[in-house]
């Protein structure tokens, strides 16, 4: 009996979620990036508009996040080929400076890293990640339009969508 009630409740939760998703996607207007600033590892305040002249992939991550660690080599490779791919990689670490500094040294990360804690979570929410899960990645066009996003680990099969080929 408990299993039947549980199944019915889950069915209606899924149905409600699907109806909500369908309604929201039909009415959804294009989303544009919200201007923001965060500190880099040297304590300098950096504004996302510094990179507004190109496509930008913004990746929210943390040193303690296992899927984040797995996607870092791919992001670094994209950074090393940014001219060929036509995209700038920006990392936003939802963490503290010292663990991030150790992490980027260990993984050989060379792309710009910004640091934030609660303010990074707020930015993620403004950019569409209301669940504030990590990793979270958005691609922003030069006009500010968010053209792609994903709230799980990036995989090689995501590259055609990210890079537009």
MIGU-842917 format. One record per residue (C-alpha): residue in three letters; y, x, z. Coordinates in Angstrom, 1 decimal. Example, Ala and Ser with C-alpha at 12.3 -4.5 7.8 and 13.67 -1.06 7.14 Angstrom:
['Ala'; [-4.5; 12.3; 7.8]],
['Ser'; [-1.1; 13.7; 7.1]],
% end
This chain:
['Unk'; [0.0; 0.0; 0.0]],
['Unk'; [2.4; 2.8; 0.9]],
['Unk'; [1.6; 4.5; -2.4]],
['Unk'; [2.4; 1.3; -4.3]],
['Unk'; [5.8; 0.9; -2.5]],
['Unk'; [6.6; 4.5; -3.1]],
['Unk'; [5.8; 4.3; -6.8]],
['Unk'; [8.0; 1.2; -7.2]],
['Unk'; [10.9; 2.8; -5.4]],
['Unk'; [10.6; 6.0; -7.5]],
['Unk'; [10.4; 3.9; -10.7]],
['Unk'; [13.7; 2.2; -9.9]],
['Unk'; [15.3; 5.5; -8.9]],
['Unk'; [14.4; 7.0; -12.3]],
['Unk'; [15.4; 3.9; -14.2]],
['Unk'; [18.8; 3.8; -12.4]],
['Unk'; [19.3; 7.5; -13.1]],
['Unk'; [18.5; 7.0; -16.8]],
['Unk'; [20.8; 4.1; -17.1]],
['Unk'; [23.6; 6.1; -15.4]],
['Unk'; [22.9; 9.1; -17.6]],
['Unk'; [23.0; 7.0; -20.8]],
['Unk'; [26.2; 5.3; -19.8]],
['Unk'; [27.9; 8.5; -18.8]],
['Unk'; [26.9; 10.3; -22.0]],
['Unk'; [28.1; 7.5; -24.2]],
['Unk'; [31.5; 7.4; -22.4]],
['Unk'; [31.8; 11.1; -21.9]],
['Unk'; [34.9; 12.8; -23.2]],
['Unk'; [34.9; 16.5; -24.1]],
['Unk'; [35.4; 18.6; -21.0]],
['Unk'; [37.8; 21.5; -20.9]],
['Unk'; [37.9; 24.4; -18.6]],
['Unk'; [40.0; 24.1; -15.5]],
['Unk'; [42.2; 27.1; -14.9]],
['Unk'; [41.2; 29.2; -12.0]],
['Unk'; [41.5; 32.7; -10.4]],
['Unk'; [39.1; 34.7; -8.3]],
['Unk'; [39.0; 38.3; -7.0]],
['Unk'; [37.1; 41.0; -8.7]],
['Unk'; [35.1; 43.6; -6.8]],
['Unk'; [38.3; 45.8; -6.4]],
['Unk'; [40.1; 42.9; -4.7]],
['Unk'; [42.3; 42.2; -7.8]],
['Unk'; [43.0; 38.6; -8.6]],
['Unk'; [41.8; 37.7; -12.1]],
['Unk'; [42.6; 34.6; -14.0]],
['Unk'; [40.0; 33.1; -16.4]],
['Unk'; [42.9; 32.8; -19.0]],
['Unk'; [42.6; 36.6; -19.5]],
['Unk'; [39.7; 35.9; -21.8]],
['Unk'; [41.0; 32.7; -23.4]],
['Unk'; [41.3; 34.4; -26.9]],
['Unk'; [37.5; 34.4; -27.3]],
['Unk'; [34.3; 32.5; -26.6]],
['Unk'; [33.3; 33.1; -23.0]],
['Unk'; [30.0; 32.7; -21.2]],
['Unk'; [30.6; 32.2; -17.5]],
['Unk'; [27.6; 32.6; -15.3]],
['Unk'; [27.6; 31.6; -11.6]],
['Unk'; [25.0; 33.5; -9.6]],
['Unk'; [24.1; 35.0; -6.3]],
['Unk'; [22.3; 38.1; -5.2]],
['Unk'; [19.7; 36.0; -3.2]],
['Unk'; [18.9; 33.8; -6.2]],
['Unk'; [15.6; 34.7; -7.8]],
['Unk'; [16.3; 33.0; -11.2]],
['Unk'; [19.7; 34.7; -11.3]],
['Unk'; [18.1; 38.1; -11.0]],
['Unk'; [15.7; 37.3; -13.9]],
['Unk'; [18.5; 36.4; -16.3]],
['Unk'; [20.7; 39.4; -15.5]],
['Unk'; [19.1; 41.8; -18.0]],
['Unk'; [19.6; 39.3; -20.8]],
['Unk'; [23.3; 38.8; -19.8]],
['Unk'; [23.8; 42.6; -19.8]],
['Unk'; [22.2; 42.9; -23.2]],
['Unk'; [24.6; 40.1; -24.5]],
['Unk'; [27.5; 42.0; -22.9]],
['Unk'; [26.5; 45.3; -24.7]],
['Unk'; [26.4; 43.3; -28.0]],
['Unk'; [29.5; 41.1; -27.3]],
['Unk'; [31.2; 42.2; -30.5]],
['Unk'; [28.2; 41.3; -32.6]],
['Unk'; [27.6; 38.0; -30.7]],
['Unk'; [31.3; 37.1; -30.5]],
['Unk'; [31.1; 36.2; -26.8]],
['Unk'; [32.5; 37.7; -23.6]],
['Unk'; [30.2; 37.5; -20.5]],
['Unk'; [31.8; 36.8; -17.1]],
['Unk'; [29.8; 36.7; -13.9]],
['Unk'; [30.9; 34.8; -10.9]],
['Unk'; [29.0; 35.8; -7.8]],
['Unk'; [28.8; 33.2; -5.1]],
['Unk'; [28.4; 35.9; -2.5]],
['Unk'; [30.1; 38.7; -0.6]],
['Unk'; [31.4; 42.0; -2.1]],
['Unk'; [28.9; 44.5; -0.6]],
['Unk'; [25.7; 42.8; -1.7]],
['Unk'; [27.2; 42.1; -5.1]],
['Unk'; [28.3; 45.8; -5.5]],
['Unk'; [24.8; 46.9; -4.6]],
['Unk'; [23.2; 44.4; -7.0]],
['Unk'; [25.3; 45.3; -10.0]],
['Unk'; [24.6; 49.0; -9.4]],
['Unk'; [20.9; 48.4; -9.1]],
['Unk'; [20.8; 46.2; -12.3]],
['Unk'; [23.3; 48.3; -14.3]],
['Unk'; [25.7; 45.3; -14.8]],
['Unk'; [28.8; 46.3; -16.7]],
['Unk'; [30.4; 42.9; -17.5]],
['Unk'; [33.3; 41.6; -15.4]],
['Unk'; [32.2; 40.2; -12.0]],
['Unk'; [34.4; 37.9; -10.0]],
['Unk'; [33.6; 36.9; -6.4]],
['Unk'; [33.9; 33.6; -4.7]],
['Unk'; [32.2; 31.6; -1.9]],
['Unk'; [33.3; 28.0; -1.3]],
['Unk'; [36.0; 28.3; -4.0]],
['Unk'; [33.3; 29.3; -6.5]],
['Unk'; [31.3; 26.2; -5.6]],
['Unk'; [34.4; 24.1; -6.1]],
['Unk'; [35.0; 25.7; -9.6]],
['Unk'; [31.3; 25.0; -10.5]],
['Unk'; [31.8; 21.3; -9.6]],
['Unk'; [35.0; 21.1; -11.7]],
['Unk'; [33.0; 22.6; -14.6]],
['Unk'; [30.3; 19.9; -14.4]],
['Unk'; [27.8; 21.3; -11.9]],
['Unk'; [28.1; 18.5; -9.2]],
['Unk'; [24.8; 19.6; -7.7]],
['Unk'; [26.2; 23.2; -7.2]],
['Unk'; [22.8; 24.7; -8.1]],
['Unk'; [22.5; 28.3; -9.1]],
['Unk'; [22.4; 29.8; -11.6]],
['Unk'; [24.9; 27.8; -13.6]],
['Unk'; [26.2; 28.8; -17.0]],
['Unk'; [28.9; 27.4; -19.2]],
['Unk'; [30.2; 28.5; -22.6]],
['Unk'; [33.9; 28.0; -23.2]],
['Unk'; [35.5; 28.1; -26.6]],
['Unk'; [38.9; 29.8; -27.2]],
['Unk'; [40.6; 26.3; -27.1]],
['Unk'; [39.1; 25.8; -23.6]],
['Unk'; [36.4; 23.3; -24.7]],
['Unk'; [33.1; 23.7; -22.8]],
['Unk'; [30.6; 23.7; -25.6]],
['Unk'; [27.4; 24.4; -23.7]],
['Unk'; [26.1; 24.4; -20.1]],
['Unk'; [22.9; 24.8; -18.2]],
['Unk'; [22.2; 24.6; -14.5]],
['Unk'; [18.9; 26.6; -14.5]],
['Unk'; [17.9; 30.1; -15.5]],
['Unk'; [18.9; 31.2; -19.0]],
['Unk'; [16.0; 32.0; -21.2]],
['Unk'; [15.8; 33.8; -24.6]],
['Unk'; [15.2; 30.4; -26.3]],
['Unk'; [18.7; 29.4; -25.1]],
['Unk'; [20.4; 32.1; -27.2]],
['Unk'; [20.6; 30.1; -30.5]],
['Unk'; [22.4; 27.3; -28.7]],
['Unk'; [24.7; 29.7; -26.8]],
['Unk'; [25.5; 31.9; -29.8]],
['Unk'; [25.6; 29.0; -32.3]],
['Unk'; [22.9; 30.2; -34.7]],
% end
